[in-house]
Amino acid sequence: MKKFIVATLALMLLLAVTVLPASTAFASSSEQVVFSGTGFGTFNNTPTPFGFWIWCEGPSSNPYQGECSGSMYFYALGIVKQVVDGSITEIAEGQYSITVVSARDNTINCTLVNGPPIPPVSGPANTVTATCNPPAGTGTSVNAVVTVTGP
Protein backbone atom coordinates (compact mmCIF):
# COMPACT_ATOMS: atom_id res chain seq x y z
CA MET A 1 0.00 0.00 0.00
CA LYS A 2 2.85 2.36 0.88
CA LYS A 3 4.46 1.72 -2.55
CA PHE A 4 1.13 2.53 -4.23
CA ILE A 5 0.90 5.89 -2.40
CA VAL A 6 4.50 6.77 -3.26
CA ALA A 7 3.92 5.81 -6.91
CA THR A 8 0.71 7.87 -7.02
CA LEU A 9 2.45 10.91 -5.51
CA ALA A 10 5.31 10.55 -8.00
CA LEU A 11 2.82 10.38 -10.88
CA MET A 12 0.99 13.46 -9.60
CA LEU A 13 4.27 15.36 -9.33
CA LEU A 14 5.22 14.32 -12.88
CA LEU A 15 1.83 15.50 -14.17
CA ALA A 16 2.16 18.81 -12.32
CA VAL A 17 5.61 19.42 -13.80
CA THR A 18 4.36 18.48 -17.28
CA VAL A 19 1.13 20.52 -17.19
CA LEU A 20 2.57 23.67 -15.60
CA PRO A 21 4.89 24.60 -18.49
CA ALA A 22 2.08 23.95 -20.97
CA SER A 23 -0.23 26.37 -19.20
CA THR A 24 2.58 28.93 -19.02
CA ALA A 25 3.10 28.61 -22.80
CA PHE A 26 -0.45 29.81 -23.45
CA ALA A 27 0.30 33.04 -21.62
CA SER A 28 3.06 33.86 -24.11
CA SER A 29 1.35 32.65 -27.29
CA SER A 30 1.89 34.70 -30.40
CA GLU A 31 0.54 35.39 -33.83
CA GLN A 32 1.74 33.01 -36.54
CA VAL A 33 1.53 33.99 -40.22
CA VAL A 34 2.08 31.58 -43.13
CA PHE A 35 2.18 32.46 -46.84
CA SER A 36 2.03 29.43 -49.14
CA GLY A 37 1.43 29.33 -52.86
CA THR A 38 2.55 29.30 -56.45
CA GLY A 39 2.35 32.03 -59.03
CA PHE A 40 3.79 33.42 -62.21
CA GLY A 41 6.05 36.38 -62.85
CA THR A 42 9.04 37.73 -64.69
CA PHE A 43 12.35 37.57 -62.85
CA ASN A 44 15.75 38.34 -64.40
CA ASN A 45 13.84 39.09 -67.65
CA THR A 46 12.60 35.47 -67.72
CA PRO A 47 8.92 34.53 -67.44
CA THR A 48 8.71 31.81 -64.81
CA PRO A 49 6.49 30.05 -62.31
CA PHE A 50 7.56 30.65 -58.72
CA GLY A 51 6.54 29.27 -55.35
CA PHE A 52 6.86 30.05 -51.67
CA TRP A 53 6.20 28.67 -48.21
CA ILE A 54 7.09 31.24 -45.55
CA TRP A 55 6.31 31.01 -41.83
CA CYS A 56 6.62 34.05 -39.56
CA GLU A 57 6.16 34.75 -35.89
CA GLY A 58 4.23 37.94 -35.20
CA PRO A 59 4.18 39.97 -32.01
CA SER A 60 5.11 37.86 -28.97
CA SER A 61 7.26 37.79 -25.88
CA ASN A 62 9.55 35.03 -27.12
CA PRO A 63 12.90 35.41 -28.92
CA TYR A 64 11.42 34.48 -32.33
CA GLN A 65 9.22 37.59 -32.56
CA GLY A 66 9.33 39.01 -36.06
CA GLU A 67 11.40 36.11 -37.44
CA CYS A 68 10.54 34.25 -40.65
CA SER A 69 11.75 31.05 -42.26
CA GLY A 70 10.77 28.95 -45.24
CA SER A 71 11.51 28.31 -48.89
CA MET A 72 11.14 29.82 -52.36
CA TYR A 73 11.75 28.66 -55.90
CA PHE A 74 11.91 30.19 -59.37
CA TYR A 75 11.39 27.32 -61.79
CA ALA A 76 12.80 28.62 -65.09
CA LEU A 77 15.79 30.16 -63.31
CA GLY A 78 16.72 26.93 -61.52
CA ILE A 79 16.70 28.76 -58.18
CA VAL A 80 15.48 26.66 -55.25
CA LYS A 81 16.22 27.75 -51.69
CA GLN A 82 14.89 25.56 -48.92
CA VAL A 83 15.87 27.97 -46.18
CA VAL A 84 15.25 31.68 -46.27
CA ASP A 85 15.45 34.10 -43.37
CA GLY A 86 13.31 37.15 -42.99
CA SER A 87 11.10 39.52 -41.08
CA ILE A 88 7.43 40.47 -41.01
CA THR A 89 5.55 43.75 -40.71
CA GLU A 90 1.81 44.17 -40.34
CA ILE A 91 0.94 46.96 -42.80
CA ALA A 92 -2.72 47.14 -41.81
CA GLU A 93 -5.09 44.86 -39.92
CA GLY A 94 -4.84 41.53 -41.79
CA GLN A 95 -2.26 42.69 -44.35
CA TYR A 96 1.37 41.64 -44.00
CA SER A 97 4.68 42.40 -45.68
CA ILE A 98 7.26 39.63 -45.41
CA THR A 99 10.85 40.26 -46.48
CA VAL A 100 13.03 37.19 -47.04
CA VAL A 101 16.63 36.64 -48.11
CA SER A 102 18.45 33.42 -48.88
CA ALA A 103 20.29 32.32 -45.77
CA ARG A 104 23.67 31.36 -47.24
CA ASP A 105 24.00 33.51 -50.33
CA ASN A 106 22.36 36.43 -52.03
CA THR A 107 20.31 34.63 -54.71
CA ILE A 108 16.94 35.61 -53.20
CA ASN A 109 15.88 38.94 -51.70
CA CYS A 110 12.10 39.28 -51.91
CA THR A 111 9.21 41.11 -50.30
CA LEU A 112 5.84 39.32 -50.32
CA VAL A 113 2.62 41.21 -49.56
CA ASN A 114 -0.86 39.69 -49.22
CA GLY A 115 -4.11 41.16 -50.47
CA PRO A 116 -6.73 41.35 -51.68
CA PRO A 117 -8.74 40.10 -49.91
CA ILE A 118 -7.91 41.74 -46.61
CA PRO A 119 -8.21 40.17 -44.14
CA PRO A 120 -7.17 36.90 -45.77
CA VAL A 121 -9.80 34.24 -46.41
CA SER A 122 -9.54 30.52 -45.74
CA GLY A 123 -8.12 28.28 -48.44
CA PRO A 124 -6.24 28.94 -51.68
CA ALA A 125 -8.08 32.17 -52.51
CA ASN A 126 -5.68 34.96 -51.59
CA THR A 127 -3.39 37.16 -53.66
CA VAL A 128 0.30 37.45 -52.75
CA THR A 129 2.62 39.69 -54.76
CA ALA A 130 6.37 39.08 -54.71
CA THR A 131 8.82 41.86 -55.55
CA CYS A 132 12.42 40.66 -55.70
CA ASN A 133 15.95 41.81 -56.40
CA PRO A 134 17.61 39.34 -56.86
CA PRO A 135 16.21 37.77 -58.88
CA ALA A 136 15.03 41.11 -60.28
CA GLY A 137 11.31 41.21 -61.00
CA THR A 138 7.79 40.72 -59.76
CA GLY A 139 5.21 37.97 -59.72
CA THR A 140 1.75 37.27 -58.39
CA SER A 141 0.03 34.27 -56.86
CA VAL A 142 -3.78 34.41 -57.02
CA ASN A 143 -4.28 31.05 -55.28
CA ALA A 144 -2.17 31.54 -52.16
CA VAL A 145 -3.04 30.27 -48.72
CA VAL A 146 -2.52 32.97 -46.11
CA THR A 147 -2.96 31.66 -42.59
CA VAL A 148 -3.00 33.88 -39.50
CA THR A 149 -3.34 32.25 -36.08
CA GLY A 150 -2.95 33.35 -32.51
CA PRO A 151 -3.89 36.50 -30.66
N, C-alpha and C positions, 0 to 999 in steps of 0.2 A: 504494500500500500504506500509506503514511504517513497519507493522508487517511482510509483505512478505520480505522486504529488510533485516530486522533483522534476520529472519529465514534463508534466503539464506546465509547471512554472517556467521551465526552460523554453517550451514551445510558445508560451504567451510572451515571454521576453523577446524571442526571435520575431514574432509577429509585430510586436510594438516597434522594434528597430526597423523592420521592413516597411511598415505602414507609415511611420512618422516622416521619413524622407519623401515619400510619395505625396503626402498631403502638403508638405512644404513646397514641393515643385509646383503645385497649382498656384501658389501665391506669387510665383515669379514667372508665370506663363507669359508667352509673347505672341505677337502676330507673326504668322508665317505666310509668305507669298511665293507662289510657284507660277512661272510662265513656262508653258510647254506647247510646242507646235511646229508646223512646217509652213514654209511660204515660198515666195518667188521674188527675186530681185536682180539687180545688176550690181555686181561687185567687181572691182578691177576691170571695168569695161566688159565684163563677161556675164551674160544672162545665166542665172543659175538658181536651182532650188537651194533652200537653206533650211536648217532646223535648229531648235534650241530646247533645252531643258535646264531651267535656272531656278534654284531655290534660294530664298533670302529670308533672313530673320529681321523682322521689323522691330519697333520699339520694345525694349525689355530691360531687365536688370542683370542679364547675364553677359558674359564677355563676347558673345557672338552677335550682339546687337548691330544691325546695319551690315552684316557680312552676307555675301552671296557665294554660291558655288554651283557648278553644273557643267554643261557641255554645249558646244555649238559645232555645226558643220556647214560647209559650203561645197556642195556636191561637185560642180563643174571645175572648181578650183583645186580639188583634192585636199581641202583643209578640213581636218577633223581634230578637234581638241576636246578630250574627255574631261579635262579639269580647267575651269576658268575661275578666276577670283573677281569679286566685285563688291559693289555697294548699292544700296537702294534708297530712294527718296520718294516720299509720298507727295505728289504734285498737288492733288486735290483729293477730297474724300473718295476713295475707291480707284484713284488713278495713280500709277506708279511709274517711276523711271528707274531702270536698272542699268548700271554701267558695269560691263565685264571686260576683263583683259585676260589673255592667255597667261597661265601661271608661269611657264618656263621660258617663253620667248615673246616676241611682239607680233605674232601673226594675226591676233584678234584683239580689237579694241572697239567695242560696240556699246551703244546705248539702245535699250529696248523700252518702248513706252506702250502701255495698253490703252485701248479705247478707240472708238466706241464699241460696245456700250460701256457707260460708266454709271454705277458700279458694274463690275464684271458679272456676267450671267453664268449659270452652271453649264458645263459641257463645252464641246468644241465649237463655240459660237462667238468668240471674242476676236477683236483685231489687235495685233501687236505689230508695231513698226520698228524695224531695226535700222539704225544709222551707224555706219562703221567707217573706221579709217585706222588701221588696215582691217580687212581688205576694204578699199575705198568704195563706198556706195550705199544704197538703201534697198530695203526689201520689206514686204508686208506679208503677214500671215492673217488670213481672214477666218481661220478655223482653229484658233489657239484656245487652249484651256488656261484660264487664269483663276487660280485658287487662292483665296484669302481666308485664313483661319485664325482663331485666337481673339484676344480682346479687341 
